[in-house]
Amino acid sequence: QVQLVESGGGLVQAGDSLRLSCAASGRPFSRESMAWFRQAPGKEREFVATLSWSSGVPYYADFVKGRFTISRDRAKNTVYLQMNSLKLEDTAVYYCAAVDWRGGKTRIFEYEYDYWGQGTQVTVSS
């Protein structure tokens, strides 16, 4: 079994920064990529960013480009999401996800991911 545990969420003001972490543990697996999704109240879960575990190459949703950065520490089995210039509309539960190796495609849909964390709440206030 693979476990993903997110941390780092909280209440911040608009314009502030926050860094989320997601630590993977459990049985070893050939990880293709890890990603961040988010779900705001009353909305569907949406893709935020993904990163190839082997190369570290990231891919972002348009609405976070230039503000969020996804990165990894392979030694710690951890992926991060650095969020800068936070906006009110960034308020959501942020979920970490991982997918087994399937060929190296960039994946942005929920159904493409095998493992999920429990989520961490990010609230941005004015």
N, C-alpha and C positions, 0 to 999 in steps of 0.2 A: 504494500500500500504506500502511496505517495501522499505526503501531507504538505500543504502550503499554508504558511501562517503570515498574515500581513500585520504590520504595525506602523505607527507613526502618524495616524490620523489625529484630528483634533479640531478645535475651534480657532480660526484665525480671522484677521480682518482683510478686507479687500486690499490687494497690493502686496500682501505678505507672501512668504515662501513656506513650503513644507516639504519634507522628504519622507516618502513612504518606502518601507522595506517589505520584502517577501522572502522568507526563508523556506527552502525546500528540504524535506527530510523523508526518511523512510527507505524503501527499497531503491537501489540505484536504477536509473533508467536512462536510455539514450534520448536526451532532451533535444528536440529540434529548436524550440523557441519558448520564450516566456513573454507574457503580455500583461497589460493592465486594461481592464474594462471599468466602467462606472455605471451606476444606476441612480438617477435622480428621482425624487418622489414623484410618483405618477407617470414615470416614463420608463421605456424599455432600457435594458442594459445596452451600452454602446461601447464600441472599441475606442481605446485611448492611444495605446502605443504597444509595439511589440519589438522584440530584439532576438536576433539569431544567437543561440547559445554558443555556437562554435566561433562565429566570426565577430560577433558583437555589433553587427550592422543593425541599426534601428529603422523603424518605420512608424510614422505618426499620423494620427487623425489630423485633418486640416485645422481644426479648431484649437489645437494645442501646440502647433508648430511655432517655434521661437520662444515658447514659455515653459514647456515641460521637456525633461530629458530622462530617457530610460537608460539604465546602465546595469552592469552585472559585476559580481565578484565571484568568479568560478570557484575559488578556494573556499569561499563561505557558502556556496550554493545559494546565493542571494541575488535577487534583482531589486533594483531601486527605481523610484520615480521621483525625480526632483521637480517640484512644481513651483514656479516663480510667477510673480504678477498675478496672483490668484484673483478670480472674479467671482461675483455672487453666483453666477451660473455654473461654477465648478463644484458647487455643493452637491454631494452625492456619496453613496457608498462605493468605495473603490475595491475592486476585486483583482486578485492576482490569478493568472492561469498559466498552465504549461501543457505542452503537447509532446508526445513521443515522436521520435524521428520518423518522418514519412517522405523525405525527399528534399526538404529544404525550401519549400514554398513559403512566401510571406502570407501569414494567416490573420485575417481580421474579423472573422465571424465566430460567434460563441460556439457553434456546433463543432468547430474544428479543433477545440481544445479538450483535452482529456481530464485534466485535474484543475480543481478550483479551491481557492481559499475561502474563508468565511466572510471576508470583507472588513474594511475599516472605514469608519465614518469621517468624512471631511466636510466641515461646515465653514463657509465663508460669510462673514457678516460685514455690513457696511459701517 
